[in-house]
Amino acid sequence: MQLSNTIGPALAGILISSFGIPTVYATMALFFSISLIFSFLLKHIGTKENINNTSQDSKLNLSSLTKDIVDGVKIVNKNKLLLMLIIISALLNLSIVGPQQIGLPYIANQIPNGGADHLGFLMSSIGLGTLTGVLVIGLIKNTKSKGLKAMLVTILLGVFWSLVGTSPEYIYITAFFLFISGIFVGMLNVLVVTLIQVHSPPEALGRVMSLQLLGSTGIQPITFLVVGWVLGVISPTLLFLFSGIILVLTAGFSLLFKDIRRSDSTDEMKYDNNKEQDIISVLKELELLKYDKRNEVVTAIVACQEEVASTHFGKDYDWKKHVNH
């Protein structure tokens, strides 16, 4: 998808400047038709059992849909970290997508002899930066303190985003700031989504991610309306400056919360608790096998229990209190 965001705007700009707008819409209609054909083919993929299960699960009604939304809100409301992450995601979308989609055309028009090809070039710059950011964060292994890193990346993003509109008449300077901003956008998308998924209950992951999508993508029409109105009052330079300030303030305010700064400590605690429960379960299963009356079997099981318990809990840990009840 990020590759499409990189190539698409540049290709659209070339088509508009070379062949005109009708050719672009004809090309879009062709690609939509091809996508529609492949969409019809999807129902024939998979086993008959999976298709039947999917058809049954897809029968939604208004009451079940409302219940899922309410349950998702309750889950997020109980988890302060999830609530803050979704709010942050919405604010970031408000500060990035609106100025990008509405503000960049204004900047492209201020470039000498500017047109659709210049706009495509600017859009491709941020798309290429986003793709680069996703690749960079993917190469970093064992990223700890994700919440802290996400907020630091947001601050850097705010700084470079506020500089996008400073030199609208110089396309390459604007493209450079867009490219650097795109790198931070790509990294931030991965970090925020990862944090939300890690801290969401497994059985409610779909509902939580739906709320995140609603908070980020669902408000885009409102974002476009607000940004369009703001651009009637201030210049694109001030628009990007204020958007960058919002990003910095959002990240700075988020760092005041301990849940954001120490998000990984919760993950480690959750992992340790789950690991302990798994080991206790193994010891319980072994305890049940002791009812076998053969002495050699009982002796072997006792030795196995002692070895497992001493390895994971230490020799002084009284593991039997968790098993003999």
GIMO-V119553 format. One record per residue. RES is the residue in one small letter. D_LAST is the distance of its C-alpha to the last C-alpha in Angstrom with 2 decimals. Layout:
# GIMO-V119553
res:RES d_last:D_LAST
res:RES d_last:D_LAST
This chain:
# GIMO-V119553
res:m d_last:54.37
res:q d_last:55.32
res:l d_last:57.94
res:s d_last:59.40
res:n d_last:59.51
res:t d_last:61.48
res:i d_last:63.97
res:g d_last:64.32
res:p d_last:66.08
res:a d_last:68.52
res:l d_last:69.33
res:a d_last:69.82
res:g d_last:72.13
res:i d_last:74.21
res:l d_last:74.51
res:i d_last:75.54
res:s d_last:78.11
res:s d_last:79.50
res:f d_last:79.40
res:g d_last:78.66
res:i d_last:75.96
res:p d_last:76.62
res:t d_last:75.80
res:v d_last:72.45
res:y d_last:71.47
res:a d_last:72.67
res:t d_last:70.52
res:m d_last:67.47
res:a d_last:68.15
res:l d_last:68.32
res:f d_last:64.97
res:f d_last:63.35
res:s d_last:64.76
res:i d_last:63.35
res:s d_last:59.91
res:l d_last:60.16
res:i d_last:61.00
res:f d_last:57.99
res:s d_last:55.76
res:f d_last:56.87
res:l d_last:55.96
res:l d_last:52.33
res:k d_last:51.47
res:h d_last:52.35
res:i d_last:49.92
res:g d_last:46.52
res:t d_last:45.25
res:k d_last:45.94
res:e d_last:42.25
res:n d_last:41.94
res:i d_last:45.17
res:n d_last:44.00
res:n d_last:40.70
res:t d_last:42.70
res:s d_last:45.20
res:q d_last:42.54
res:d d_last:40.74
res:s d_last:44.12
res:k d_last:44.92
res:l d_last:44.33
res:n d_last:45.55
res:l d_last:46.26
res:s d_last:43.28
res:s d_last:40.70
res:l d_last:42.57
res:t d_last:42.64
res:k d_last:38.92
res:d d_last:38.20
res:i d_last:40.50
res:v d_last:38.96
res:d d_last:35.40
res:g d_last:36.68
res:v d_last:38.34
res:k d_last:35.19
res:i d_last:33.16
res:v d_last:35.95
res:n d_last:36.43
res:k d_last:32.83
res:n d_last:33.27
res:k d_last:36.18
res:l d_last:36.64
res:l d_last:37.06
res:l d_last:39.42
res:m d_last:41.53
res:l d_last:41.71
res:i d_last:42.98
res:i d_last:45.50
res:i d_last:46.64
res:s d_last:47.06
res:a d_last:49.24
res:l d_last:51.36
res:l d_last:51.86
res:n d_last:53.03
res:l d_last:55.39
res:s d_last:56.90
res:i d_last:57.20
res:v d_last:57.83
res:g d_last:60.37
res:p d_last:62.63
res:q d_last:62.32
res:q d_last:63.38
res:i d_last:65.90
res:g d_last:67.00
res:l d_last:67.71
res:p d_last:70.42
res:y d_last:72.19
res:i d_last:72.10
res:a d_last:73.33
res:n d_last:76.30
res:q d_last:77.24
res:i d_last:77.57
res:p d_last:81.25
res:n d_last:81.86
res:g d_last:78.20
res:g d_last:76.94
res:a d_last:74.22
res:d d_last:74.17
res:h d_last:73.52
res:l d_last:70.67
res:g d_last:69.20
res:f d_last:69.47
res:l d_last:67.64
res:m d_last:64.85
res:s d_last:64.50
res:s d_last:64.23
res:i d_last:61.12
res:g d_last:59.73
res:l d_last:60.33
res:g d_last:58.72
res:t d_last:55.60
res:l d_last:55.35
res:t d_last:55.77
res:g d_last:53.06
res:v d_last:50.54
res:l d_last:51.42
res:v d_last:51.24
res:i d_last:47.80
res:g d_last:46.60
res:l d_last:47.78
res:i d_last:45.86
res:k d_last:42.56
res:n d_last:39.43
res:t d_last:40.92
res:k d_last:38.98
res:s d_last:39.56
res:k d_last:40.56
res:g d_last:40.97
res:l d_last:43.28
res:k d_last:45.21
res:a d_last:45.64
res:m d_last:47.20
res:l d_last:49.44
res:v d_last:50.60
res:t d_last:51.31
res:i d_last:53.49
res:l d_last:55.45
res:l d_last:55.81
res:g d_last:57.20
res:v d_last:59.74
res:f d_last:61.14
res:w d_last:60.93
res:s d_last:63.10
res:l d_last:65.72
res:v d_last:66.09
res:g d_last:68.84
res:t d_last:70.77
res:s d_last:73.19
res:p d_last:73.53
res:e d_last:76.92
res:y d_last:75.55
res:i d_last:73.43
res:y d_last:72.17
res:i d_last:70.95
res:t d_last:69.14
res:a d_last:67.67
res:f d_last:66.46
res:f d_last:64.56
res:l d_last:63.13
res:f d_last:62.00
res:i d_last:60.23
res:s d_last:58.66
res:g d_last:57.53
res:i d_last:55.70
res:f d_last:53.66
res:v d_last:53.12
res:g d_last:51.68
res:m d_last:49.35
res:l d_last:48.27
res:n d_last:47.54
res:v d_last:45.15
res:l d_last:43.38
res:v d_last:42.97
res:v d_last:41.80
res:t d_last:39.32
res:l d_last:37.89
res:i d_last:37.60
res:q d_last:35.86
res:v d_last:33.39
res:h d_last:32.38
res:s d_last:32.32
res:p d_last:29.17
res:p d_last:29.46
res:e d_last:29.53
res:a d_last:32.33
res:l d_last:34.37
res:g d_last:37.27
res:r d_last:37.65
res:v d_last:37.56
res:m d_last:40.10
res:s d_last:42.25
res:l d_last:42.44
res:q d_last:43.38
res:l d_last:46.07
res:l d_last:47.30
res:g d_last:47.51
res:s d_last:49.42
res:t d_last:51.47
res:g d_last:51.64
res:i d_last:53.61
res:q d_last:56.21
res:p d_last:58.86
res:i d_last:58.59
res:t d_last:58.77
res:f d_last:61.95
res:l d_last:63.47
res:v d_last:62.81
res:v d_last:64.03
res:g d_last:67.11
res:w d_last:67.98
res:v d_last:67.40
res:l d_last:69.69
res:g d_last:72.42
res:v d_last:72.27
res:i d_last:71.47
res:s d_last:72.17
res:p d_last:69.76
res:t d_last:69.82
res:l d_last:68.36
res:l d_last:65.92
res:f d_last:64.29
res:l d_last:64.51
res:f d_last:62.67
res:s d_last:60.08
res:g d_last:59.41
res:i d_last:59.10
res:i d_last:56.52
res:l d_last:54.47
res:v d_last:54.68
res:l d_last:53.87
res:t d_last:50.89
res:a d_last:49.44
res:g d_last:50.26
res:f d_last:48.65
res:s d_last:45.49
res:l d_last:45.19
res:l d_last:44.83
res:f d_last:41.29
res:k d_last:38.53
res:d d_last:36.58
res:i d_last:39.58
res:r d_last:40.20
res:r d_last:36.62
res:s d_last:35.55
res:d d_last:34.18
res:s d_last:31.82
res:t d_last:29.84
res:d d_last:29.81
res:e d_last:28.55
res:m d_last:25.73
res:k d_last:24.73
res:y d_last:25.00
res:d d_last:22.90
res:n d_last:20.04
res:n d_last:20.24
res:k d_last:20.46
res:e d_last:17.34
res:q d_last:15.37
res:d d_last:17.06
res:i d_last:16.20
res:i d_last:12.44
res:s d_last:12.87
res:v d_last:14.89
res:l d_last:12.48
res:k d_last:9.87
res:e d_last:12.96
res:l d_last:13.96
res:e d_last:10.82
res:l d_last:11.69
res:l d_last:15.20
res:k d_last:14.56
res:y d_last:14.93
res:d d_last:18.53
res:k d_last:20.26
res:r d_last:22.73
res:n d_last:22.41
res:e d_last:24.06
res:v d_last:21.60
res:v d_last:18.55
res:t d_last:20.56
res:a d_last:21.50
res:i d_last:18.02
res:v d_last:16.87
res:a d_last:20.09
res:c d_last:19.56
res:q d_last:16.15
res:e d_last:17.81
res:e d_last:20.81
res:v d_last:19.19
res:a d_last:17.12
res:s d_last:20.21
res:t d_last:22.52
res:h d_last:20.97
res:f d_last:19.25
res:g d_last:21.25
res:k d_last:20.83
res:d d_last:19.69
res:y d_last:16.76
res:d d_last:13.33
res:w d_last:11.57
res:k d_last:8.83
res:k d_last:7.22
res:h d_last:6.99
res:v d_last:5.88
res:n d_last:3.78
res:h d_last:0.00
